[in-house]
């Protein structure tokens, strides 16, 4: 190989490596964003479940009081 071909080959390899690095970082950033979004959704669902537990307990207590009045 002559010097020009080696330089061209080196430039192609270097360019490919740099482009691969950029796409990996973009993919990692996207995955990180997805994880944060899913984590926020999990937190919201957890809060919703806790609120429902409170509502269910209130309904059970009301039903127990109503049953005591009927007895």
C-alpha positions as CSV (number, residue, x, y, z in Angstrom):
1,X,0.0,0.0,0.0
2,X,1.2,3.4,-0.7
3,X,1.1,6.3,1.7
4,X,-2.1,7.8,0.2
5,X,-4.0,4.6,0.5
6,X,-2.9,4.2,4.1
7,X,-4.0,7.7,4.9
8,X,-7.4,7.1,3.3
9,X,-7.8,3.8,5.1
10,X,-6.8,5.4,8.4
11,X,-9.3,8.2,7.8
12,X,-12.1,5.8,7.1
13,X,-11.3,3.7,10.2
14,X,-11.1,6.8,12.4
15,X,-14.3,8.2,10.9
16,X,-16.2,5.0,11.5
17,X,-14.9,4.7,15.0
18,X,-16.0,8.3,15.8
19,X,-19.5,7.7,14.2
20,X,-19.9,4.5,16.2
21,X,-19.0,6.3,19.4
22,X,-21.6,9.0,18.7
23,X,-24.4,6.6,18.0
24,X,-23.6,4.6,21.2
25,X,-23.7,7.8,23.3
26,X,-27.0,8.8,21.7
27,X,-28.4,5.3,22.4
28,X,-27.2,5.4,26.0
29,X,-28.7,8.9,26.4
30,X,-32.0,7.6,25.0
31,X,-32.0,4.6,27.2
32,X,-31.3,6.7,30.2
33,X,-34.2,9.0,29.4
34,X,-36.4,6.0,28.9
35,X,-35.4,4.7,32.4
36,X,-36.1,8.0,34.0
37,X,-39.5,8.2,32.3
38,X,-40.4,4.6,33.4
39,X,-39.2,5.3,37.0
40,X,-41.4,8.4,37.2
41,X,-44.4,6.3,36.0
42,X,-43.6,3.6,38.6
43,X,-43.5,6.2,41.3
44,X,-46.9,7.6,40.1
45,X,-48.4,4.2,40.0
46,X,-47.1,3.5,43.5
47,X,-48.7,6.7,44.8
48,X,-52.0,5.7,43.1
49,X,-51.9,2.3,44.7
50,X,-51.3,3.8,48.1
51,X,-54.2,6.2,47.7
52,X,-56.4,3.3,46.7
53,X,-55.4,1.4,49.7
54,X,-56.5,4.3,51.9
55,X,-59.8,4.4,50.0
56,X,-60.4,0.7,50.3
57,X,-59.7,0.8,54.1
58,X,-62.2,3.6,54.5
59,X,-64.8,1.6,52.5
60,X,-64.1,-1.4,54.7
61,X,-64.5,0.6,57.9
62,X,-67.8,2.2,56.6
63,X,-69.1,-1.3,55.7
64,X,-68.2,-2.7,59.1
65,X,-70.0,0.2,60.9
66,X,-73.1,-0.3,58.6
67,X,-73.0,-4.0,59.4
68,X,-72.8,-3.3,63.2
69,X,-75.9,-1.1,62.9
70,X,-77.8,-3.8,61.2
71,X,-77.0,-6.4,63.9
